[in-house]
Amino acid sequence: MGAVGVAPGTTTLTLSDGSTIALADWVDDKLYGSGEFRTGSSAQVEIFSVGRSAPIPGGRRTQTRVDTNVPRAGDTGLPKDFEMLVYGYAIKVVRAMRPATGETDPRFADTGGALSNPCSLTTLFNLDRFLFFSFEYNGKSYTSGTIQHYPQGHGFYLFTTQPTTELAQNGIPSPRDRVALVLPVHMRENLGFRGIFQPEAALVIAQPASDGGAVLGNADMRLDLNGLVKRTVV
């Protein structure tokens, strides 16, 4: 990406390496991926390690478009002609859940006794205090910390008079309050990237279920990469 020839009046952006991009070719968007976490596990979970329609990292169910919008494994990099300027990271605990009756692996849909509930404060607290997060691009770590260092910036906002209702979020629902990088990470095609969650001790997930049944011992978490995505040329 050297200097580009653009029409007069086109907004351009000069990067730290001196290269220039025309914003007409880019959109403000996101790449996202998910992972599954289980109580008692101390195994590393790598977000973006597989693409859509493959088993979710940390689990066995098939990923859907709700789980990730990345078509292939991040270790192989972005697809051909894709580029992204990553300006921020956001982590959201999507749900606490349990498998169907007689099964050991959670499902996407709540059928056969499976159940999903919003995350409780205790669940969020235990995930945050045990998990270390690092984002790597092209073999180098660009940011690291805990869940609280990367507020999700969006989500449900609830007021209720029901005494049994609980909803915990990683930060308030405000995109303005998400982590924002002054200098973006410039991701290009075929250069690997991954979001690594490493438990520093065995995870504790034991959220009481809303139906009074077996506790919810699993959780899904999603990582968003927010920034500018280059439009692919067809």
Summary of the structure (lengths in Angstrom):
residues: 234
radius of gyration: 19.2
end to end distance: 18.7
largest distance: 64.9
contacts: 688
relative contact order: 0.28
helix: 9%
strand: 36%
